[in-house]
């Protein structure tokens, strides 16, 4: 007898998904050494959705919230076109290695294409080899001829 293969389902998230998204977003922040605070997580997500400042996709596996990705809009002035930044990607521990991350990336890419964007961008930590392998296997390319800077304001 063969074991049933579970396929993740992904859809665009809305306000009705905040209860499912909040603990995932809190865990995501914890991955980056932020203290657990579900009130902060919920408030941040609520503001992004209320202000239409981001697009969030949520994945379910076996009917349970399994992960999310959050995209932010930006533009290329040189190309005079829309660009989406895949800023956040998170898969819960028990849902890893089941295609959830790839399903979320695929949904983000489909959305960005449909929106007429010229590209989807992301960045990851230099030591996050698992994520780098996933991106490179999916055809993502590094920016080899640019340097990225930031100016801390707070």
C-alpha positions in Angstrom: 0.0 0.0 0.0 1.4 3.4 -1.0 1.5 6.4 1.3 -0.7 9.3 0.2 1.2 12.3 -1.0 0.1 15.6 0.6 0.2 18.6 -1.7 0.3 22.1 -0.1 -2.5 24.5 -1.1 -1.7 28.2 -1.4 -3.9 31.2 -1.7 -3.8 35.0 -1.2 -4.4 35.8 2.4 -6.8 38.4 3.8 -8.0 39.6 7.1 -9.8 36.3 7.8 -6.4 34.7 7.8 -4.8 36.8 10.6 -5.4 34.1 13.2 -3.5 31.6 11.1 -0.8 34.0 9.9 0.0 35.6 13.3 1.8 32.7 14.9 3.6 31.9 11.6 4.8 35.5 11.4 5.8 35.4 15.0 7.9 32.3 14.4 9.4 33.9 11.3 10.5 36.9 13.4 11.9 34.5 16.0 14.1 32.9 13.3 15.7 36.3 13.0 16.3 36.6 16.7 13.3 38.8 17.5 11.5 38.2 20.8 8.2 36.4 20.5 5.3 38.9 20.5 2.1 37.8 18.7 0.6 41.3 19.3 3.4 42.9 17.4 3.1 40.3 14.6 -0.6 40.7 14.3 -0.5 44.5 14.3 2.2 44.6 11.6 0.3 42.2 9.4 -3.0 44.0 9.9 -1.4 47.3 9.0 0.1 45.9 5.8 -3.2 44.5 4.7 -5.2 47.6 5.8 -2.9 49.9 3.9 -2.7 47.6 0.9 1.1 47.8 1.3 1.9 44.1 0.8 0.5 40.9 -0.7 0.6 37.8 1.5 0.1 34.2 0.5 -0.6 31.5 3.0 0.0 27.8 2.5 -1.9 25.0 4.1 -0.8 21.4 4.5 -3.3 18.8 5.5 -5.7 21.6 6.3 -3.2 23.3 8.7 -1.4 26.6 8.2 2.1 25.6 7.0 3.8 28.8 5.8 3.5 32.2 4.2 5.3 34.6 1.9 4.9 38.4 1.9 5.6 40.6 -1.1 6.2 44.3 -1.2 5.9 46.5 -4.3 8.7 48.6 -5.7 9.7 49.9 -9.1 12.6 50.0 -11.5 13.0 53.6 -12.6 15.5 52.6 -15.3 13.1 50.1 -16.8 10.0 52.2 -15.8 8.3 49.1 -14.5 6.9 47.3 -11.5 9.1 45.0 -9.4 7.9 42.8 -6.4 10.2 42.0 -3.5 9.7 38.6 -1.9 10.6 39.9 1.5 9.4 37.1 3.8 9.2 33.4 3.3 8.6 31.0 6.1 7.6 27.4 6.5 6.7 25.9 9.9 9.0 23.2 11.2 6.5 20.3 10.8 5.7 21.4 7.2 9.3 21.5 5.8 10.4 19.2 3.1 6.8 18.9 1.7 7.0 21.4 -1.1 5.5 24.3 0.9 8.3 26.8 0.2 8.2 26.0 -3.6 4.5 26.3 -3.7 4.7 29.7 -2.0 7.4 30.9 -4.4 5.4 29.6 -7.4 2.3 31.6 -6.2 4.4 34.7 -5.7 5.9 34.4 -9.2 2.5 33.8 -10.8 1.1 36.8 -9.0 4.0 39.1 -10.0 3.7 37.9 -13.7 0.0 38.6 -13.7 0.6 42.0 -12.2 3.0 42.8 -15.1 6.1 43.0 -13.0 9.5 42.6 -14.8 11.0 40.7 -11.9 10.7 39.3 -8.5 13.6 40.0 -6.1 14.7 38.6 -2.7 17.6 38.4 -0.4 18.7 35.9 2.2 21.4 35.6 4.8 24.8 34.4 3.6 24.7 31.4 5.9 21.1 30.2 4.9 22.4 27.5 2.5 19.0 25.7 2.5 17.2 28.7 1.1 20.0 29.4 -1.3 19.8 25.9 -2.7 16.0 26.3 -3.1 16.3 29.6 -5.0 19.2 28.4 -7.2 17.3 25.2 -8.1 14.4 27.4 -9.1 16.4 29.5 -11.5 17.0 32.6 -9.3 20.2 34.4 -10.1 22.5 36.4 -7.9 23.2 40.0 -8.6 26.9 39.7 -9.2 27.7 43.2 -10.2 26.0 45.2 -7.5 26.6 46.0 -3.9 23.7 46.4 -1.5 23.8 49.1 1.2 21.5 50.3 4.0 21.4 53.3 6.2 20.0 52.6 9.7 17.4 55.3 10.7 16.2 53.8 14.0 
